[in-house]
C-alpha cells in the first residue's frame, strides 16, 4: 500500500468534526493478525495535546485526512 502521509503532516480523523488536529510522527510496523505478515506502510502514530498533556495513538492511514494549513 502507498504511504499517504509523511512525518510532520497535520491530520484529523475522517468524519470527526470535533476531534483533535494531530501530527504524524511515523509509520509503525504492525503484524497483520490473520495472515501474519508485517505491514510497514499502513499504520501511523499520531500525537496531539489536550490540556497541556501529550497524547498519542496509532491509526490506519485510511481513517485519516490531511488538514490544510494556511500560509
N, CA, C and O atoms as CSV, one atom per row, in Angstrom:
chain,resi,resn,atom,element,x,y,z
A,1,UNK,N,N,0.842,-1.179,0.000
A,1,UNK,CA,C,0.000,0.000,0.000
A,1,UNK,C,C,0.888,1.244,0.000
A,1,UNK,O,O,1.946,1.248,0.630
A,2,UNK,N,N,0.479,2.270,-0.683
A,2,UNK,CA,C,1.231,3.513,-0.781
A,2,UNK,C,C,1.035,4.341,0.489
A,2,UNK,O,O,-0.082,4.464,0.992
A,3,UNK,N,N,2.117,4.901,0.994
A,3,UNK,CA,C,2.025,5.774,2.165
A,3,UNK,C,C,1.384,7.099,1.768
A,3,UNK,O,O,1.786,7.714,0.780
A,4,UNK,N,N,0.389,7.538,2.535
A,4,UNK,CA,C,-0.339,8.766,2.227
A,4,UNK,C,C,0.233,9.985,2.937
A,4,UNK,O,O,-0.014,11.115,2.515
A,5,UNK,N,N,0.990,9.776,4.002
A,5,UNK,CA,C,1.480,10.881,4.824
A,5,UNK,C,C,2.974,10.743,5.054
A,5,UNK,O,O,3.574,9.700,4.795
A,6,UNK,N,N,3.558,11.832,5.551
A,6,UNK,CA,C,4.951,11.805,5.968
A,6,UNK,C,C,5.032,12.431,7.358
A,6,UNK,O,O,4.106,13.117,7.790
A,7,UNK,N,N,6.122,12.197,8.045
A,7,UNK,CA,C,6.299,12.746,9.387
A,7,UNK,C,C,6.133,14.264,9.346
A,7,UNK,O,O,6.686,14.937,8.476
A,8,UNK,N,N,5.365,14.791,10.297
A,8,UNK,CA,C,5.128,16.229,10.367
A,8,UNK,C,C,3.825,16.677,9.740
A,8,UNK,O,O,3.387,17.802,9.983
A,9,UNK,N,N,3.188,15.830,8.938
A,9,UNK,CA,C,1.895,16.192,8.341
A,9,UNK,C,C,0.850,16.374,9.433
A,9,UNK,O,O,0.845,15.649,10.427
A,10,UNK,N,N,-0.038,17.350,9.240
A,10,UNK,CA,C,-1.153,17.589,10.155
A,10,UNK,C,C,-2.359,16.837,9.617
A,10,UNK,O,O,-2.699,16.961,8.440
A,11,UNK,N,N,-3.009,16.053,10.481
A,11,UNK,CA,C,-4.128,15.210,10.071
A,11,UNK,C,C,-5.249,15.269,11.103
A,11,UNK,O,O,-5.079,15.775,12.212
A,12,UNK,N,N,-6.410,14.731,10.698
A,12,UNK,CA,C,-7.527,14.544,11.625
A,12,UNK,C,C,-8.256,13.271,11.215
A,12,UNK,O,O,-8.096,12.782,10.097
A,13,UNK,N,N,-9.055,12.746,12.132
A,13,UNK,CA,C,-9.829,11.544,11.841
A,13,UNK,C,C,-10.962,11.922,10.904
A,13,UNK,O,O,-11.650,12.917,11.136
A,14,UNK,N,N,-11.165,11.145,9.850
A,14,UNK,CA,C,-12.238,11.416,8.886
A,14,UNK,C,C,-13.590,11.366,9.581
A,14,UNK,O,O,-13.848,10.486,10.402
A,15,UNK,N,N,-14.448,12.321,9.242
A,15,UNK,CA,C,-15.806,12.338,9.768
A,15,UNK,C,C,-15.921,12.879,11.172
A,15,UNK,O,O,-17.036,13.068,11.660
A,16,UNK,N,N,-14.826,13.134,11.835
A,16,UNK,CA,C,-14.872,13.654,13.201
A,16,UNK,C,C,-14.613,15.142,13.224
A,16,UNK,O,O,-13.460,15.572,13.255
A,17,UNK,N,N,-15.673,15.938,13.211
A,17,UNK,CA,C,-15.502,17.387,13.145
A,17,UNK,C,C,-14.946,17.969,14.443
A,17,UNK,O,O,-14.300,19.016,14.415
A,18,UNK,N,N,-15.186,17.311,15.578
A,18,UNK,CA,C,-14.725,17.850,16.848
A,18,UNK,C,C,-13.454,17.175,17.362
A,18,UNK,O,O,-12.999,17.488,18.462
A,19,UNK,N,N,-12.876,16.262,16.593
A,19,UNK,CA,C,-11.662,15.571,17.008
A,19,UNK,C,C,-10.451,16.482,16.928
A,19,UNK,O,O,-10.490,17.515,16.260
A,20,UNK,N,N,-9.374,16.104,17.608
A,20,UNK,CA,C,-8.179,16.953,17.616
A,20,UNK,C,C,-7.439,16.915,16.284
A,20,UNK,O,O,-7.485,15.923,15.556
A,21,UNK,N,N,-6.765,18.006,15.984
A,21,UNK,CA,C,-5.836,18.019,14.863
A,21,UNK,C,C,-4.538,17.426,15.404
A,21,UNK,O,O,-4.057,17.813,16.469
A,22,UNK,N,N,-3.985,16.485,14.653
A,22,UNK,CA,C,-2.834,15.733,15.134
A,22,UNK,C,C,-1.664,15.878,14.173
A,22,UNK,O,O,-1.820,16.336,13.041
A,23,UNK,N,N,-0.496,15.482,14.644
A,23,UNK,CA,C,0.705,15.472,13.815
A,23,UNK,C,C,1.169,14.030,13.654
A,23,UNK,O,O,1.232,13.274,14.623
A,24,UNK,N,N,1.492,13.660,12.420
A,24,UNK,CA,C,2.013,12.320,12.148
A,24,UNK,C,C,3.457,12.258,12.637
A,24,UNK,O,O,4.283,13.093,12.269
A,25,UNK,N,N,3.752,11.263,13.469
A,25,UNK,CA,C,5.128,11.063,13.927
A,25,UNK,C,C,5.885,10.137,12.989
A,25,UNK,O,O,6.959,10.478,12.495
A,26,UNK,N,N,5.305,8.943,12.745
A,26,UNK,CA,C,5.996,7.959,11.906
A,26,UNK,C,C,5.053,6.822,11.566
A,26,UNK,O,O,3.994,6.660,12.173
A,27,UNK,N,N,5.462,6.045,10.588
A,27,UNK,CA,C,4.751,4.811,10.266
A,27,UNK,C,C,5.234,3.719,11.219
A,27,UNK,O,O,6.407,3.671,11.588
A,28,UNK,N,N,4.316,2.853,11.606
A,28,UNK,CA,C,4.578,1.799,12.584
A,28,UNK,C,C,4.460,0.436,11.901
A,28,UNK,O,O,3.532,0.202,11.128
A,29,UNK,N,N,5.396,-0.448,12.187
A,29,UNK,CA,C,5.290,-1.827,11.695
A,29,UNK,C,C,4.274,-2.555,12.567
A,29,UNK,O,O,4.390,-2.564,13.793
A,30,UNK,N,N,3.288,-3.158,11.937
A,30,UNK,CA,C,2.238,-3.859,12.675
A,30,UNK,C,C,1.987,-5.208,12.017
A,30,UNK,O,O,1.857,-5.304,10.797
A,31,UNK,N,N,1.920,-6.243,12.840
A,31,UNK,CA,C,1.699,-7.592,12.320
A,31,UNK,C,C,0.226,-7.788,11.996
A,31,UNK,O,O,-0.642,-7.541,12.833
A,32,UNK,N,N,-0.045,-8.229,10.790
A,32,UNK,CA,C,-1.410,-8.494,10.342
A,32,UNK,C,C,-1.890,-9.758,11.047
A,32,UNK,O,O,-1.231,-10.794,10.949
A,33,UNK,N,N,-3.037,-9.704,11.767
A,33,UNK,CA,C,-3.434,-10.817,12.628
A,33,UNK,C,C,-3.823,-12.114,11.911
A,33,UNK,O,O,-3.600,-13.194,12.458
A,34,UNK,N,N,-4.383,-12.043,10.734
A,34,UNK,CA,C,-4.866,-13.255,10.072
A,34,UNK,C,C,-3.753,-13.972,9.314
A,34,UNK,O,O,-3.551,-15.175,9.483
A,35,UNK,N,N,-3.035,-13.230,8.479
A,35,UNK,CA,C,-2.016,-13.851,7.633
A,35,UNK,C,C,-0.617,-13.802,8.240
A,35,UNK,O,O,0.267,-14.546,7.815
A,36,UNK,N,N,-0.409,-12.938,9.224
A,36,UNK,CA,C,0.850,-12.904,9.952
A,36,UNK,C,C,1.975,-12.100,9.338
A,36,UNK,O,O,3.079,-12.096,9.882
A,37,UNK,N,N,1.742,-11.412,8.216
A,37,UNK,CA,C,2.824,-10.612,7.641
A,37,UNK,C,C,2.912,-9.259,8.352
A,37,UNK,O,O,1.937,-8.784,8.935
A,38,UNK,N,N,4.090,-8.655,8.293
A,38,UNK,CA,C,4.319,-7.364,8.941
A,38,UNK,C,C,4.062,-6.256,7.933
A,38,UNK,O,O,4.657,-6.229,6.856
A,39,UNK,N,N,3.176,-5.349,8.294
A,39,UNK,CA,C,2.794,-4.225,7.434
A,39,UNK,C,C,3.495,-2.968,7.933
A,39,UNK,O,O,3.258,-2.531,9.060
A,40,UNK,N,N,4.354,-2.386,7.103
A,40,UNK,CA,C,5.112,-1.194,7.494
A,40,UNK,C,C,4.604,0.085,6.829
A,40,UNK,O,O,5.144,1.162,7.081
A,41,UNK,N,N,3.579,-0.015,5.988
A,41,UNK,CA,C,3.159,1.134,5.190
A,41,UNK,C,C,1.707,1.542,5.397
A,41,UNK,O,O,1.165,2.267,4.563
A,42,UNK,N,N,1.061,1.115,6.461
A,42,UNK,CA,C,-0.368,1.371,6.610
A,42,UNK,C,C,-0.742,2.081,7.909
A,42,UNK,O,O,-1.689,2.866,7.921
A,43,UNK,N,N,-0.027,1.826,8.991
A,43,UNK,CA,C,-0.387,2.383,10.300
A,43,UNK,C,C,0.561,3.510,10.687
A,43,UNK,O,O,1.779,3.387,10.556
A,44,UNK,N,N,-0.019,4.618,11.169
A,44,UNK,CA,C,0.774,5.774,11.568
A,44,UNK,C,C,0.547,6.094,13.036
A,44,UNK,O,O,-0.557,5.943,13.559
A,45,UNK,N,N,1.609,6.539,13.688
A,45,UNK,CA,C,1.494,7.026,15.059
A,45,UNK,C,C,1.319,8.536,14.993
A,45,UNK,O,O,2.105,9.238,14.356
A,46,UNK,N,N,0.280,9.024,15.658
A,46,UNK,CA,C,-0.018,10.453,15.672
A,46,UNK,C,C,0.052,10.977,17.094
A,46,UNK,O,O,-0.174,10.237,18.052
A,47,UNK,N,N,0.368,12.258,17.225
A,47,UNK,CA,C,0.444,12.904,18.532
A,47,UNK,C,C,-0.383,14.180,18.510
A,47,UNK,O,O,-0.484,14.849,17.481
A,48,UNK,N,N,-0.977,14.513,19.660
A,48,UNK,CA,C,-1.705,15.763,19.839
A,48,UNK,C,C,-1.653,16.122,21.315
A,48,UNK,O,O,-1.232,15.314,22.142
A,49,UNK,N,N,-2.078,17.327,21.642
A,49,UNK,CA,C,-2.044,17.798,23.025
A,49,UNK,C,C,-3.447,18.170,23.475
A,49,UNK,O,O,-4.196,18.825,22.751
A,50,UNK,N,N,-3.787,17.741,24.683
A,50,UNK,CA,C,-5.076,18.088,25.276
A,50,UNK,C,C,-4.807,18.538,26.710
A,50,UNK,O,O,-4.255,17.793,27.520
A,51,UNK,N,N,-5.210,19.773,27.001
A,51,UNK,CA,C,-4.992,20.354,28.336
A,51,UNK,C,C,-3.524,20.273,28.750
A,51,UNK,O,O,-3.210,19.997,29.908
A,52,UNK,N,N,-2.635,20.516,27.797
A,52,UNK,CA,C,-1.205,20.506,28.064
A,52,UNK,C,C,-0.588,19.121,28.181
A,52,UNK,O,O,0.615,19.001,28.412
A,53,UNK,N,N,-1.383,18.081,28.027
A,53,UNK,CA,C,-0.886,16.710,28.134
A,53,UNK,C,C,-0.718,16.104,26.744
A,53,UNK,O,O,-1.627,16.144,25.915
A,54,UNK,N,N,0.459,15.548,26.512
A,54,UNK,CA,C,0.737,14.922,25.214
A,54,UNK,C,C,0.052,13.561,25.146
A,54,UNK,O,O,0.137,12.756,26.074
A,55,UNK,N,N,-0.622,13.324,24.035
A,55,UNK,CA,C,-1.293,12.044,23.812
A,55,UNK,C,C,-0.851,11.501,22.461
A,55,UNK,O,O,-0.491,12.261,21.562
A,56,UNK,N,N,-0.882,10.182,22.327
A,56,UNK,CA,C,-0.549,9.575,21.037
A,56,UNK,C,C,-1.414,8.341,20.829
A,56,UNK,O,O,-1.922,7.738,21.774
A,57,UNK,N,N,-1.560,7.989,19.555
A,57,UNK,CA,C,-2.376,6.827,19.196
A,57,UNK,C,C,-1.965,6.369,17.802
A,57,UNK,O,O,-1.455,7.153,17.002
A,58,UNK,N,N,-2.190,5.106,17.527
A,58,UNK,CA,C,-1.889,4.541,16.211
A,58,UNK,C,C,-3.189,4.417,15.432
A,58,UNK,O,O,-4.187,3.907,15.941
A,59,UNK,N,N,-3.166,4.895,14.181
A,59,UNK,CA,C,-4.335,4.877,13.306
A,59,UNK,C,C,-3.981,4.213,11.982
A,59,UNK,O,O,-2.837,4.290,11.532
A,60,UNK,N,N,-4.954,3.565,11.359
A,60,UNK,CA,C,-4.807,3.118,9.975
A,60,UNK,C,C,-4.854,4.385,9.123
A,60,UNK,O,O,-5.694,5.253,9.359
A,61,UNK,N,N,-3.975,4.501,8.146
A,61,UNK,CA,C,-3.894,5.737,7.366
A,61,UNK,C,C,-5.188,6.069,6.631
A,61,UNK,O,O,-5.444,7.241,6.352
A,62,UNK,N,N,-6.006,5.074,6.312
A,62,UNK,CA,C,-7.262,5.347,5.610
A,62,UNK,C,C,-8.314,5.997,6.500
A,62,UNK,O,O,-9.323,6.488,5.994
A,63,UNK,N,N,-8.103,6.012,7.806
A,63,UNK,CA,C,-9.042,6.669,8.724
A,63,UNK,C,C,-8.730,8.155,8.892
A,63,UNK,O,O,-9.471,8.868,9.569
A,64,UNK,N,N,-7.641,8.626,8.284
A,64,UNK,CA,C,-7.190,10.000,8.477
A,64,UNK,C,C,-7.281,10.807,7.191
A,64,UNK,O,O,-7.212,10.267,6.087
A,65,UNK,N,N,-7.437,12.113,7.364
A,65,UNK,CA,C,-7.360,13.025,6.220
A,65,UNK,C,C,-6.418,14.162,6.591
A,65,UNK,O,O,-6.305,14.544,7.756
A,66,UNK,N,N,-5.748,14.691,5.580
A,66,UNK,CA,C,-4.786,15.761,5.783
A,66,UNK,C,C,-5.512,17.070,6.059
A,66,UNK,O,O,-6.528,17.370,5.432
A,67,UNK,N,N,-4.988,17.843,6.998
A,67,UNK,CA,C,-5.545,19.148,7.334
A,67,UNK,C,C,-4.780,20.193,6.532
A,67,UNK,O,O,-3.552,20.259,6.590
A,68,UNK,N,N,-5.513,21.003,5.788
A,68,UNK,CA,C,-4.870,22.059,5.006
A,68,UNK,C,C,-4.468,23.206,5.929
A,68,UNK,O,O,-5.256,23.660,6.759
A,69,UNK,N,N,-3.232,23.665,5.769
A,69,UNK,CA,C,-2.736,24.771,6.578
A,69,UNK,C,C,-2.638,26.017,5.722
A,69,UNK,O,O,-2.154,25.972,4.591
A,70,UNK,N,N,-3.097,27.119,6.266
A,70,UNK,CA,C,-2.982,28.399,5.570
A,70,UNK,C,C,-1.593,28.955,5.793
A,70,UNK,O,O,-1.047,28.869,6.892
A,71,UNK,N,N,-1.023,29.530,4.741
A,71,UNK,CA,C,0.334,30.087,4.862
A,71,UNK,C,C,0.308,31.580,4.904
A,71,UNK,O,O,1.359,32.213,5.003
